[in-house]
Amino acid sequence: MATGVDINGGQQIEKIPPPVLQSSTSPSQERSQLDIITQLLVSGVPHIVHQVFSYIDIKSLSALQLVCHSWNSTIADLPRWKHLIESKLESDPVWKGLFDRRGWHNYFTEPMPYNFYQRLYRGASKDICSLETNWKTGHYTLTRIVTDSEIFCVQFDADKIVTGHADNTIKIWNRKTQAVSKTLEGHEDGVHSIQYDDVILLSASRDRTVRMWNIDTGAMLGRLDQNNFWVWSLKFTSDTMVTGDTNGMVALWYYSHDVIDMRGILMGHESEVWAVDISEKYVVSGSGDCSVMVWDPLTGDTTHVLMEHDGWVRGVKLRGHHVVSGSEDSTVRLWDVESGECLRVLDGHDEEEVRCVGFDGKRIISGDEQGIIKVWDYQAALDPASPESSLCLATLKEHTDFVSGIQLDDFQLVTVSCDKTIVIWDFLDPIIPQL
């Protein structure tokens, strides 16, 4: 029974109980009515759903797949996953390199269900995450190729490895068979530096010459005589070559696939030039006078002389406006070539001479006279707040003599040594998504 409340001098107002609402739908039906995504799918307008999901970031999309089965399957079938991979392949060289190595580009030339591309995206992302972890922890798959002579230099690509040897030869190795496919003969002393592109291979030797070869046929196309001086190093860009010799000269050359002509001599070093590198904006050289010199390749002017090493500078590598140098003083140094400032000293080779360096814009690699290789964190080296303990990511020991050549990409490191071996350190652990 309703009761009254006495207010305003005894006037009674009846208290009415609240109504009891009755529902003709079950709880599951109520949830379905509130699920606008499912309602749109049932209504036959999935393109609107796809449009809605296109505004949501990838991490949130993955979380939304946990809402219900229909959301999970709808998100997995989104064309966005394929488009996202295609965008990654165009903008990220690591993604492109991964798909090249795995042969996954075929998935875009054959009809595939859209839900496959989400699994492919997740598999590739996991692969790349594992790759970075393996570099940081020193986990790798090792391949060793034993040769019959000491090796001084190396360059590689997906199909071949090219090495320069103490026996005066250049060898081209097949990556799949790990056998020599061509031996280039013509030098009369050890080959200390090589570089090739799609057409031409150039080599520098203690026989005082630079030679040009056809990379496909192995035919020698020409030679440059460097007077009476051994040629320790060479590098080239699309139109300029630079060489360093035992007379302390850095020479600039006009370069094309048809001819090489002298442009000029860069003077300044007081001892032999062990290593050179070049970009469109800079030439750098490392010398037995313990200095690294930076030059303008257009004018030939010296822009900086970097003098903090206490031993011969055996290796230099240039990326952007940073250069890495390795020295017989057991240190690796990171420099800013625009300001001439030494940004970081990487000290970890325990008084062993650093013989060569590698640098890809992510990692710095150094090899010493005892065959030890150090992997350094480039980004940490750039941060003055990074503690010394965070700089060296891994120490690799497989060579038994000094490391004479280093090249790396995002997935692997190839090193050569006077122990007559080529060592391939592969940091990619395969993760292949299944249909």
C-alpha positions in Angstrom: 0.0 0.0 0.0 1.2 3.5 -0.8 2.0 5.7 2.2 1.8 9.4 2.6 4.4 12.0 3.7 3.2 14.9 5.8 4.5 18.2 4.5 3.3 21.8 4.5 1.2 21.7 7.6 -0.1 18.1 7.3 -0.9 17.9 3.6 -0.5 14.4 2.4 1.2 13.5 -0.9 1.0 9.9 -2.0 4.4 8.2 -2.6 4.1 6.2 -5.8 6.4 3.2 -6.3 8.6 3.3 -9.4 7.3 1.2 -12.4 8.9 -2.1 -13.2 10.2 -2.1 -16.8 9.6 -5.2 -18.7 11.9 -6.3 -21.6 10.9 -8.6 -24.4 14.5 -9.2 -25.5 17.2 -11.4 -24.0 20.5 -9.9 -22.7 22.4 -11.3 -25.8 19.8 -9.7 -28.1 20.3 -6.3 -26.3 24.0 -6.5 -26.8 23.5 -7.3 -30.4 21.2 -4.2 -30.8 24.0 -2.1 -29.3 26.7 -3.6 -31.6 26.5 -1.2 -34.5 29.4 -2.9 -36.3 27.6 -6.3 -36.4 24.4 -4.6 -37.4 26.1 -2.9 -40.4 27.6 -6.2 -41.4 24.2 -8.0 -41.2 22.7 -5.1 -43.1 25.0 -5.8 -46.1 27.1 -2.7 -45.9 30.6 -4.0 -44.9 32.3 -1.2 -46.8 31.1 1.2 -44.1 32.6 -1.0 -41.5 35.9 -1.1 -43.4 35.8 2.7 -43.6 35.3 2.9 -39.8 38.1 0.6 -39.1 40.5 2.4 -41.5 40.7 5.3 -39.0 41.9 3.0 -36.1 45.6 2.4 -35.5 47.0 -1.1 -35.8 47.5 -1.8 -32.1 43.9 -0.8 -31.3 42.6 -2.9 -34.2 44.3 -6.0 -32.8 42.6 -5.3 -29.4 39.2 -4.9 -31.0 39.5 -8.4 -32.5 39.0 -9.7 -29.0 35.5 -8.2 -28.8 33.7 -11.0 -30.6 34.0 -13.5 -33.4 32.4 -11.2 -36.0 34.7 -8.3 -35.2 37.7 -10.7 -35.2 36.9 -12.1 -38.7 36.0 -8.7 -40.1 39.2 -7.1 -39.0 41.3 -10.0 -40.2 39.6 -9.7 -43.7 40.3 -6.0 -44.0 42.1 -5.0 -47.3 44.1 -2.6 -45.1 46.5 -5.3 -44.1 47.6 -5.8 -47.7 47.9 -2.1 -48.2 49.8 -1.7 -45.0 52.4 -4.3 -46.1 52.7 -2.6 -49.5 53.3 0.7 -47.8 56.0 -0.8 -45.6 57.7 -2.4 -48.7 57.9 1.0 -50.3 59.1 3.0 -47.3 61.1 0.6 -45.1 64.3 -1.1 -46.5 64.2 -3.7 -43.7 60.7 -4.9 -44.8 61.8 -4.9 -48.4 64.9 -6.9 -47.5 63.0 -9.3 -45.4 60.5 -10.0 -48.3 63.4 -10.4 -50.7 65.1 -13.0 -48.5 61.9 -14.9 -47.9 60.5 -14.7 -51.4 57.3 -13.3 -50.0 56.8 -10.9 -52.9 55.0 -13.8 -54.7 52.1 -13.3 -52.3 51.2 -10.1 -54.2 51.2 -11.7 -57.6 48.8 -14.5 -56.8 45.2 -14.3 -55.4 45.3 -14.6 -51.6 42.5 -14.3 -49.0 42.7 -11.0 -47.2 42.9 -12.6 -43.8 46.2 -14.1 -44.9 47.8 -10.6 -45.1 47.1 -10.0 -41.4 49.0 -13.1 -40.6 51.7 -12.2 -43.0 52.0 -8.7 -41.4 52.2 -10.2 -37.9 54.7 -12.8 -39.1 56.9 -10.2 -40.7 56.7 -7.9 -37.7 57.7 -10.7 -35.4 60.6 -11.6 -37.7 61.9 -8.0 -37.6 61.5 -7.8 -33.8 63.5 -11.1 -33.5 66.1 -9.7 -35.9 66.8 -6.7 -33.7 66.9 -8.8 -30.6 69.4 -11.2 -32.2 71.7 -8.3 -33.1 71.6 -7.0 -29.5 72.1 -10.4 -27.9 74.7 -11.8 -30.4 72.5 -14.7 -31.6 73.3 -15.7 -35.2 73.6 -18.6 -37.6 77.2 -19.0 -38.7 78.5 -20.0 -42.1 82.3 -20.4 -42.7 84.0 -20.5 -46.1 87.6 -21.6 -46.0 89.9 -20.3 -48.8 93.4 -21.0 -49.8 94.9 -17.5 -49.2 94.7 -14.6 -46.9 91.8 -12.2 -47.5 92.1 -8.4 -47.4 88.6 -7.1 -48.4 85.0 -8.1 -49.1 81.7 -7.0 -50.6 78.5 -9.0 -50.9 75.0 -8.9 -52.2 72.1 -11.4 -52.3 73.8 -13.6 -55.0 77.5 -13.3 -54.5 80.4 -12.5 -52.2 83.5 -10.8 -53.8 86.9 -11.0 -52.0 90.4 -9.6 -52.6 93.3 -11.9 -51.7 97.0 -11.9 -50.9 97.6 -14.3 -53.8 96.9 -11.4 -56.3 93.4 -12.7 -57.2 89.8 -11.5 -56.8 87.3 -14.3 -56.2 83.6 -14.2 -56.8 81.7 -16.7 -54.7 78.2 -18.1 -55.3 76.1 -17.5 -52.2 74.0 -20.6 -52.6 76.8 -23.1 -53.4 79.5 -21.3 -51.4 81.8 -22.1 -54.3 84.0 -19.9 -56.4 82.2 -19.0 -59.6 85.0 -16.8 -61.1 88.6 -16.0 -60.3 89.8 -12.6 -61.7 93.6 -12.7 -62.4 95.8 -9.8 -63.5 97.1 -8.1 -60.4 100.7 -8.8 -59.6 100.5 -8.3 -55.8 97.8 -8.5 -53.1 94.4 -7.0 -53.6 93.6 -4.7 -50.7 90.4 -2.9 -51.8 87.4 -3.6 -54.0 84.1 -2.1 -54.9 81.5 -3.1 -57.5 78.1 -2.0 -58.9 75.8 -3.8 -61.3 78.3 -3.5 -64.2 81.8 -2.8 -63.0 84.2 -4.0 -60.3 87.2 -1.8 -59.4 90.2 -3.2 -57.4 93.3 -1.6 -55.8 96.5 -3.4 -55.2 100.0 -3.3 -53.9 101.1 -3.7 -57.5 100.5 0.1 -57.7 97.5 -0.2 -60.0 93.7 0.2 -60.0 92.0 -2.2 -62.3 88.5 -2.2 -63.9 86.6 -5.5 -64.5 83.3 -6.6 -66.0 81.5 -8.0 -63.0 79.5 -10.5 -65.0 82.2 -11.9 -67.3 85.3 -11.3 -65.2 87.1 -9.7 -68.1 89.6 -7.0 -67.2 88.6 -3.7 -69.0 91.5 -1.4 -68.1 94.1 -0.3 -65.5 95.4 2.8 -63.9 99.0 3.0 -62.8 99.7 4.8 -59.5 103.4 5.6 -60.2 105.5 4.0 -57.5 103.0 3.8 -54.7 100.9 0.9 -53.4 97.2 1.6 -53.5 95.6 0.6 -50.2 92.0 1.7 -50.7 89.4 3.0 -53.1 85.8 4.0 -53.1 83.5 5.4 -55.8 80.1 7.0 -56.2 78.1 7.4 -59.5 80.7 9.8 -61.0 83.7 10.1 -58.7 86.4 7.7 -57.4 88.8 8.3 -54.6 92.0 6.3 -53.8 94.5 6.4 -51.0 98.2 5.2 -51.4 101.4 4.8 -49.5 102.7 8.2 -50.4 100.0 9.9 -48.3 98.0 11.1 -51.3 94.3 11.0 -51.7 93.4 11.1 -55.4 90.1 12.1 -56.9 89.1 10.7 -60.3 86.3 11.3 -62.8 84.6 7.9 -63.0 82.2 6.2 -65.4 81.8 2.7 -66.7 83.8 3.7 -69.8 86.7 5.8 -68.5 88.5 7.0 -65.4 90.4 10.3 -65.5 92.3 12.2 -62.9 90.6 15.2 -61.2 93.2 16.1 -58.7 95.3 15.2 -55.7 94.2 16.1 -52.1 97.4 16.8 -50.1 97.6 17.0 -46.3 98.5 13.6 -44.9 102.0 13.0 -43.7 101.9 9.2 -43.9 100.3 6.5 -46.0 96.5 6.6 -46.4 95.1 3.3 -45.2 91.4 3.9 -45.8 89.0 6.2 -47.7 85.3 6.7 -48.1 83.2 9.1 -50.2 79.6 10.5 -50.5 78.2 13.2 -52.6 79.2 15.8 -50.0 82.4 14.5 -48.3 85.6 12.6 -48.8 87.2 11.1 -45.7 90.6 9.5 -45.3 92.4 7.7 -42.5 96.2 7.7 -42.3 99.3 6.5 -40.6 99.7 10.0 -39.3 96.9 9.2 -36.8 94.5 11.7 -38.4 91.2 11.5 -40.2 90.8 14.2 -42.9 87.5 15.5 -44.3 87.4 17.0 -47.8 84.9 18.7 -50.1 84.9 16.5 -53.2 83.7 19.4 -55.4 86.4 21.9 -54.5 89.1 19.6 -53.0 89.3 21.8 -49.9 90.0 20.4 -46.5 87.1 21.0 -44.2 88.4 19.3 -41.0 91.4 17.5 -39.7 90.3 15.1 -36.9 93.3 14.5 -34.6 92.3 12.6 -31.5 93.6 9.1 -32.4 96.9 8.0 -30.9 97.6 5.4 -33.5 97.4 4.7 -37.2 93.8 5.0 -38.5 93.1 1.8 -40.3 89.5 2.1 -41.2 86.9 4.9 -42.0 83.2 4.6 -42.9 81.0 7.5 -43.8 77.2 7.7 -43.4 75.4 11.0 -43.8 77.3 13.5 -41.7 78.8 11.0 -39.4 82.0 9.1 -39.9 83.4 6.1 -37.9 87.1 5.6 -37.6 89.1 2.6 -36.2 92.7 2.9 -35.1 95.7 1.0 -33.8 95.2 2.9 -30.5 92.5 0.2 -29.9 89.6 2.7 -30.1 86.7 3.4 -32.5 85.6 7.0 -32.7 82.3 8.5 -34.0 82.7 12.0 -35.5 80.4 14.7 -36.9 82.1 15.7 -40.2 80.2 19.0 -40.3 81.4 20.3 -37.0 84.6 18.2 -36.7 83.5 17.1 -33.2 84.3 13.7 -31.8 80.9 12.5 -30.5 81.9 9.3 -28.8 84.9 7.1 -28.1 84.1 3.3 -28.3 86.7 1.6 -26.1 86.5 -2.1 -25.7 89.2 -3.9 -27.8 91.5 -4.4 -24.7 94.6 -2.7 -26.2 94.3 -4.7 -29.5 94.7 -2.8 -32.7 91.4 -2.0 -34.6 92.0 -3.0 -38.2 88.7 -2.3 -39.9 85.2 -0.9 -39.3 81.7 -1.2 -40.7 78.8 1.2 -40.3 75.3 1.0 -41.7 73.5 3.9 -39.9 72.2 1.5 -37.2 75.2 -0.4 -36.0 78.9 0.2 -35.8 81.2 -2.9 -36.3 84.9 -3.1 -35.5 87.4 -5.9 -36.0 90.8 -6.2 -34.3 94.1 -7.9 -34.8 93.1 -10.8 -32.6 90.1 -11.7 -34.7 87.6 -10.2 -32.3 84.5 -8.3 -33.6 82.5 -5.8 -31.6 78.9 -4.7 -32.4 78.2 -1.2 -31.1 74.8 0.6 -30.7 75.0 3.6 -33.0 72.0 5.4 -31.5 73.3 4.9 -28.0 76.7 6.2 -29.0 75.0 9.4 -30.2 73.3 10.0 -26.8 75.8 11.6 -24.3 73.7 10.3 -21.5 74.1 6.6 -22.5 76.4 4.8 -20.1 79.5 3.1 -21.5 78.1 -0.3 -20.5 75.2 0.2 -23.0 77.4 0.8 -26.1 78.7 -2.6 -26.9 75.9 -4.9 -27.9 77.9 -8.1 -28.7 81.4 -9.5 -28.9 81.9 -12.1 -31.7 84.9 -14.4 -31.8 85.3 -16.8 -34.7 88.4 -15.6 -36.6 91.9 -16.7 -35.5 93.8 -13.9 -37.1 93.2 -10.2 -37.6 89.9 -9.1 -39.2 90.8 -7.4 -42.5 87.3 -6.6 -44.0 83.8 -6.0 -42.8 80.5 -5.4 -44.6 77.0 -5.6 -43.2 73.3 -5.0 -44.0 70.2 -5.2 -41.9 70.3 -9.0 -41.7 73.8 -10.2 -41.8 77.5 -9.4 -41.3 80.2 -10.7 -43.5 83.8 -10.6 -42.3 87.1 -11.8 -43.8 90.5 -12.3 -42.2 94.1 -13.2 -42.7 93.1 -16.6 -41.3 91.9 -17.3 -44.9 88.2 -17.5 -44.0 85.0 -15.8 -44.9 82.5 -15.8 -42.0 78.8 -15.0 -42.6 76.9 -14.1 -39.4 73.2 -14.3 -40.2 71.0 -12.6 -37.5 67.6 -13.4 -39.1 65.7 -16.3 -37.5 63.0 -17.5 -40.1 59.3 -17.1 -39.2 57.2 -18.0 -42.2 53.4 -17.5 -41.9 51.3 -20.5 -43.1 48.2 -20.3 -45.2 
